[in-house]
Amino acid sequence: MEPYQLITILGPTASGKTAFAAMLADRLHSEVISGDSRQVYRRMDIGTGKDLADYQVNGRATPYHLIDICEPGTQYNVFEYQHDFFRACEQIRATGALPVLCGGSGLYIEAALNGYRLWDVPQNPALRDALKGKSLPELEEILAARKRLHNKTDVDTPQRAIRAIEIMEYLAQHAPVRNEYAPLHSLIIGMDISRELRRERISRRLYARLEEGMIDEVRRLLDSDIPPASLIGYGLEYKYVTLYLTDKLDFDGMVKQLETAIHRFAKRQMTWFRGMERRGFTICWMDATLPDEEKTARTLNLLHTHKN
């Protein structure tokens, strides 16, 4: 039986992935590779839920990769992520350890595991002009008509939807014909959490982040001359808090719309993960409410069973 080359921990937002992944990596004397599309940005901490304290396990710091690697206002993409991921993965494996990939960005995780050849897609000014002014629902209809469905977890603003259409138009003319990297054989653990508990955790966490200073975090980013449009383009917390700080929404409207958007985001994440199963990935779903110690023990047992 082919040995596992890494362990992947995936699940929707607020399912407790990070603390579990850090404990597992600590037990394996390994390191965590983030599979989150927004935690790559420095100074975007509260809104992206980096929860860096979770990487402290029994007084030890679990090393992590692909967090805080680029500046806010820049546009990091799945093409760059895939190359950064494989570099980190090779570094960890060179030590003899089994890497632990952890995240909720389905497209990033799937690009890492499949090793698809990706393209650094250039901007298409003519296409952008043609789509300018269309609403998000209109853009989503255009996306849905394409055979190559884009990662809907990333399409929560018109800017992201236009970029998705841009990528599809490019791929229609430049279809990948081979893998850039060899696909990886991974034990995939999915965090299984009920819809009701997921919604409760999301709402509780949102209000906690507001108390922790999420609005001040976004204000500091704006004060550092990052354009509002750039922050809005990151979606979710950065979109709605920026709209509030630029007087496009009042506080109550911001909180209500953001809470709804995060719930929808988590639903789209689960849709992506179920799609991964249809595309041939085996995901071992594990009760997210189990203590991290028990989840770790069960995962180690799965590794041992597979090895033997």
matplotlib code that plots the C-alpha trace (Angstrom):
import matplotlib.pyplot as plt

x = [0.0, 1.4, 2.6, 1.0, 3.1, 1.3, -1.8, -4.5, -6.9, -9.8, -13.2, -15.4, -14.6, -15.0, -14.6, -11.4, -8.9, -5.9, -5.6, -6.0, -3.5, -0.9, -1.4, -1.1, 2.1, 3.6, 2.9, 4.5, 7.5, 6.4, 5.2, 1.9, 1.4, -1.5, -4.1, -5.8, -6.0, -6.0, -3.7, -0.8, -1.2, 0.7, -1.2, -4.5, -4.7, -8.0, -10.1, -8.4, -8.5, -4.8, -5.2, -1.4, -1.8, -3.1, 0.4, 1.6, 1.2, 2.3, 4.6, 6.2, 5.8, 4.6, 6.3, 4.0, 4.4, 2.6, 1.3, 2.4, 4.4, 3.2, 1.9, -1.8, -2.9, -1.1, -2.9, -1.6, -3.1, -3.4, -0.6, 1.8, 0.4, 0.9, 4.6, 5.1, 3.3, 5.5, 8.7, 7.5, 6.4, 9.8, 11.6, 9.5, 9.8, 13.6, 13.7, 11.9, 8.7, 5.2, 3.8, 0.4, -1.6, -4.5, -7.0, -10.4, -9.6, -10.8, -9.2, -5.8, -5.9, -7.0, -4.3, -1.7, -2.9, -3.4, -0.4, -2.3, -0.4, -1.7, -1.2, -0.3, -3.2, -2.7, -5.4, -7.8, -8.6, -11.2, -13.1, -12.9, -14.5, -17.2, -18.1, -17.7, -20.9, -22.5, -23.9, -22.5, -25.6, -25.2, -21.5, -22.3, -24.7, -21.9, -19.7, -22.3, -22.6, -18.9, -18.0, -14.9, -16.5, -14.4, -13.9, -17.1, -15.7, -13.6, -16.4, -18.1, -17.4, -17.8, -14.0, -13.4, -16.1, -14.7, -11.3, -12.8, -14.3, -11.0, -9.2, -11.8, -11.6, -7.8, -7.9, -10.3, -7.4, -4.5, -5.8, -3.3, -2.1, 0.0, 0.6, 3.2, 3.9, 3.2, -0.1, 0.3, -1.1, -2.6, -4.6, -7.4, -9.3, -12.4, -14.0, -17.6, -19.7, -23.4, -24.9, -26.5, -23.2, -21.3, -23.6, -23.5, -19.6, -19.5, -21.7, -20.0, -16.6, -17.6, -18.7, -15.5, -13.4, -15.2, -14.4, -10.7, -10.3, -11.1, -12.4, -9.3, -7.2, -9.0, -8.7, -4.9, -4.7, -6.7, -4.5, -1.4, -2.6, -4.0, -6.9, -10.4, -11.0, -8.1, -9.5, -13.0, -11.6, -10.4, -14.1, -15.9, -14.5, -12.3, -15.1, -17.8, -15.7, -14.2, -17.7, -18.5, -15.4, -16.0, -19.6, -21.2, -22.8, -23.8, -22.5, -25.6, -25.9, -22.3, -22.5, -25.7, -24.5, -21.1, -22.6, -24.8, -21.9, -19.7, -22.6, -22.9, -19.1, -19.0, -21.8, -19.9, -16.8, -18.7, -20.1, -16.5, -15.3, -18.2, -17.2, -13.7, -15.2, -17.0, -13.7, -12.1, -10.7, -11.3, -12.1, -12.2, -14.8, -14.2, -16.5, -15.2, -16.5, -14.1, -11.2, -8.1, -6.3, -8.8, -8.8, -5.0, -5.1, -7.7, -5.6, -2.4, -4.4, -5.4, -1.8, -0.7, -3.4, -2.6, 1.1, 0.5]
y = [0.0, 3.4, 5.3, 8.7, 11.7, 14.1, 14.6, 17.1, 18.6, 20.4, 21.7, 24.8, 27.9, 27.7, 23.9, 23.9, 22.8, 24.8, 23.7, 20.0, 20.3, 21.9, 19.2, 16.5, 18.1, 18.3, 14.7, 13.8, 16.1, 17.8, 21.2, 22.7, 24.2, 26.6, 26.1, 29.4, 32.0, 35.1, 34.2, 34.7, 38.5, 40.3, 42.5, 40.8, 38.7, 39.0, 39.0, 36.0, 34.1, 33.2, 32.1, 31.9, 31.0, 27.6, 26.7, 26.6, 23.0, 21.9, 24.9, 24.1, 26.2, 24.1, 25.5, 26.8, 27.8, 30.1, 32.5, 36.2, 35.9, 38.9, 42.4, 43.5, 45.2, 42.6, 39.9, 36.4, 33.6, 29.8, 29.7, 31.2, 29.2, 25.9, 26.6, 27.9, 24.8, 22.4, 24.2, 24.0, 20.4, 19.4, 21.2, 19.3, 16.0, 16.4, 16.3, 12.9, 14.3, 14.0, 17.5, 18.5, 20.6, 22.5, 24.9, 25.7, 27.0, 24.1, 25.3, 25.8, 22.3, 20.6, 22.3, 21.1, 17.5, 17.1, 19.0, 20.4, 22.6, 26.1, 29.2, 32.7, 34.2, 37.8, 40.5, 40.9, 44.6, 44.2, 41.5, 43.5, 46.5, 44.3, 42.9, 46.2, 47.3, 43.8, 42.7, 39.7, 37.5, 38.4, 37.4, 34.2, 33.3, 33.8, 31.5, 28.9, 28.7, 27.7, 24.1, 24.8, 25.8, 28.2, 27.9, 29.5, 29.8, 32.7, 34.4, 36.7, 40.0, 41.3, 41.7, 38.1, 36.9, 38.9, 37.4, 33.9, 34.6, 36.0, 32.8, 30.6, 32.5, 32.2, 28.4, 27.9, 28.9, 27.5, 24.2, 22.5, 19.2, 17.8, 18.0, 20.5, 18.3, 14.7, 14.2, 13.6, 10.6, 12.2, 11.0, 13.5, 14.2, 16.4, 18.2, 17.0, 19.7, 20.1, 23.0, 24.3, 24.2, 25.7, 28.6, 29.1, 29.1, 31.5, 34.0, 33.7, 34.1, 37.1, 39.0, 37.9, 39.3, 42.6, 42.8, 41.9, 44.9, 43.7, 47.1, 48.8, 46.3, 47.2, 50.9, 50.6, 48.9, 51.8, 54.3, 52.6, 53.7, 50.4, 51.3, 50.4, 48.5, 46.2, 45.3, 45.0, 42.5, 40.2, 39.6, 38.8, 40.6, 43.0, 43.8, 44.6, 46.4, 48.5, 49.4, 50.4, 52.5, 54.3, 55.1, 52.7, 50.7, 51.5, 49.3, 47.2, 46.7, 45.7, 43.1, 41.6, 41.4, 40.0, 37.4, 36.2, 36.3, 34.1, 31.5, 31.4, 31.1, 28.0, 26.4, 26.9, 25.4, 22.2, 22.1, 22.2, 19.4, 17.2, 17.9, 16.7, 13.4, 13.1, 13.9, 10.9, 12.1, 10.0, 12.2, 10.6, 12.7, 13.1, 14.6, 18.2, 18.3, 15.5, 16.7, 17.4, 14.7, 12.1, 13.4, 13.1, 9.6, 8.5, 10.0, 8.3, 5.0, 5.6, 6.2, 3.0, 0.9, 2.2, 1.5, -2.1]
z = [0.0, -1.0, 2.1, 2.9, 1.9, 4.2, 6.4, 5.4, 7.9, 6.3, 7.3, 7.3, 9.2, 13.0, 13.0, 15.2, 12.5, 13.6, 17.2, 16.1, 13.3, 15.6, 18.2, 15.6, 14.1, 17.6, 18.2, 14.9, 15.4, 12.2, 10.9, 9.7, 6.2, 6.1, 3.4, 3.8, 1.0, 3.3, 6.1, 3.8, 4.4, 7.2, 9.6, 8.7, 11.8, 13.6, 10.4, 8.9, 12.2, 12.3, 15.9, 16.3, 19.9, 18.8, 17.5, 21.1, 22.2, 25.7, 25.9, 22.6, 19.4, 16.4, 13.3, 10.5, 6.9, 4.4, 7.0, 7.0, 3.7, 1.7, 2.2, 2.3, -0.9, -3.1, -4.9, -3.9, -5.9, -6.2, -8.8, -6.2, -3.4, -5.2, -5.7, -2.2, -0.8, -2.6, -1.5, 2.2, 1.8, 0.4, 3.3, 5.9, 4.2, 4.0, 7.8, 7.7, 9.0, 7.6, 6.8, 8.1, 5.6, 7.3, 5.9, 4.6, 1.1, -1.0, -4.3, -2.6, -0.9, -4.1, -6.1, -3.6, -3.5, -7.2, -8.4, -11.3, -13.8, -13.1, -15.0, -13.8, -15.6, -16.8, -16.6, -19.6, -19.7, -22.5, -20.6, -17.4, -19.2, -20.6, -17.1, -15.2, -13.5, -13.5, -10.1, -8.2, -9.0, -12.7, -12.6, -10.7, -13.6, -16.1, -13.9, -13.6, -17.4, -17.7, -17.7, -15.6, -12.3, -10.3, -6.5, -5.3, -1.8, -3.2, -5.1, -2.7, -4.4, -8.0, -8.2, -7.4, -9.7, -12.6, -11.8, -11.9, -15.3, -16.5, -15.4, -17.2, -20.4, -20.3, -19.6, -22.5, -24.7, -22.6, -21.2, -18.9, -20.5, -17.6, -13.9, -12.7, -9.7, -8.9, -7.0, -3.3, -1.4, 1.7, 4.7, 4.7, 7.9, 7.6, 10.5, 10.8, 12.5, 12.5, 10.7, 13.9, 15.9, 13.0, 12.9, 16.6, 16.6, 13.7, 15.3, 18.7, 17.0, 15.0, 18.1, 19.9, 17.0, 17.1, 20.8, 20.1, 17.8, 14.3, 13.3, 14.5, 12.5, 9.3, 10.2, 10.6, 7.2, 5.6, 7.4, 5.9, 2.5, 1.4, -1.0, 0.3, -3.0, -2.2, 1.2, -0.1, -2.7, 0.1, 1.0, 4.2, 7.3, 5.3, 2.8, 5.3, 7.9, 5.1, 3.9, 7.5, 7.9, 4.6, 5.6, 3.1, 6.0, 9.5, 12.3, 12.7, 9.0, 8.7, 11.5, 10.1, 6.5, 7.6, 9.8, 6.9, 4.5, 6.8, 7.2, 3.4, 3.0, 5.4, 3.4, 0.2, 1.8, 2.6, -0.9, -2.2, 0.2, -0.9, -4.4, -3.7, -2.6, -5.9, -7.7, -6.1, -2.7, 0.3, 3.3, 6.8, 8.6, 12.3, 14.9, 15.4, 18.9, 20.1, 22.2, 20.2, 22.1, 20.9, 17.3, 17.4, 18.7, 16.1, 13.3, 14.5, 14.6, 11.0, 10.0, 11.9, 10.3, 6.8, 7.4, 8.5]

ax = plt.figure().add_subplot(projection="3d")
ax.plot(x, y, z, "-o")
ax.set_aspect("equal")
plt.show()
